[in-house]
Amino acid sequence: MDKNSLIKDLDLTLQKYEEIAGKNLRLLEYLSSIIVKNRLKISDKLKPDTLLVSGKSGTGKTFLLQNFLSDLDIPHKIIDSKSFSEVGYQGNSLSELFDSFSNEELKKIENGYVIIFDEFDKLQEKQSFQKDISGRSVQEGFLKMLDGLEITVKGQSRFPIKIHTKDLFFIFVGSFQSIGEEYDNLKKKMKSNGFSAELVNRITNVVTLEPYSMDDFIKFLTKSDNSVLKNNVRILNELGYKVSFVNYEDTVKKIVQEGLAEDWSFRGIENSVNNMFNKNLMKILRDNTSSRQIFIDGLTITCNKVE
């Protein structure tokens, strides 16, 4: 993609997310700037950018990143940092990171690929009588990748493929609750709370997100083209159903209230919507009449034939 097309796509997508992301739009602005630099390879002399995203649970850290990158059709993968450990202990070593990549995913790496390490704060080194499950050796593995490393991997392909980590853009995500409630001088606090100075110094950008209110979650569910509610309605439309809301605002409010009661996060709302549709889908599909109407009233879904 040429420079003008890339910038135009990013600008249009940012505009779409202005109202959805709200107070945390700056995360996507940072991400867009880094994508431009990485994709266009503005200068080989510049050190690779990395991004650390911090914030309490419910601030949409992983959720915003994943949706924004998907809208831009930028290849990315979310990795659970807790799955890594030192050799000999439960979990995966960093050298096994690419084992789950398909052949197609591996080929995309050379053109720029985003890897999001979720729960990154769980990798802090802990002093104990036993060997640390997520300690310094894992952090040293990250150093090698951040500095640029050529790796021969097989992934899920039949033949080995050579990749270089300089073509990857790393994003580290975590709540860092063990460090404290305040996120000021986060990098300095990380150094004194189990993260090596060498690793922390390679983090070039830090963004801390603010918690969302109930109104913010409602706004996301109604404004985002890819919200879980709209995607479930699309699925029913594709199956030949016409979906009507008896009271759209009331339905959205009840979905958000139920989801946030379980988990104050985008994930909690997604679970609420999916539960509502999944528990009714088979009942709806049993009626194979070609023309039918679905009514959604609050958290209730009913299927009535159209006369």
Disulfide bonds with the S-S distance in Angstrom:
none
